[in-house]
Amino acid sequence: MKIDLHPSYKKSHKKRIVNNHNLSLKAAEKIKLFQQDPTNPILKDHQLQGEKSSLRAFWVTGDIRIVYFPVSKDYVIFLDIGSHNQVY
């Protein structure tokens, strides 16, 4: 699976994730899992609703999510990472 990082994702990642070593490791682990099998139930991948209904998200931890746009079956663009309140 090909993953591109939108500038907004890079900014959020730098601001919210990079300074927390454990969270950074957990995010990398979940992204690797997502690349291998995006349907893995551990990720709790789900379609968003409302204005963001064209987007999907998956869990990094209990409160941290990665929001992405599925371009095709094998290509996604990560748009945001952060807590539930930050990304929704």
HELIX and SHEET records of a PDB file:
HELIX    1   1 PRO A    7  ARG A   16  1                                  10    
HELIX    2   2 HIS A   21  GLN A   36  1                                  16    
HELIX    3   3 PRO A   41  LEU A   43  5                                   3    
HELIX    4   4 GLY A   50  LYS A   52  5                                   3    
HELIX    5   5 HIS A   84  VAL A   87  1                                   4    
SHEET    1   A 5 LYS A   2  LEU A   5  0                                        
SHEET    2   A 5 TYR A  75  SER A  83  1                                        
SHEET    3   A 5 ILE A  64  SER A  72 -1                                        
SHEET    4   A 5 ARG A  56  TRP A  59 -1                                        
SHEET    5   A 5 HIS A  46  GLN A  47 -1                                        
END                                                                             
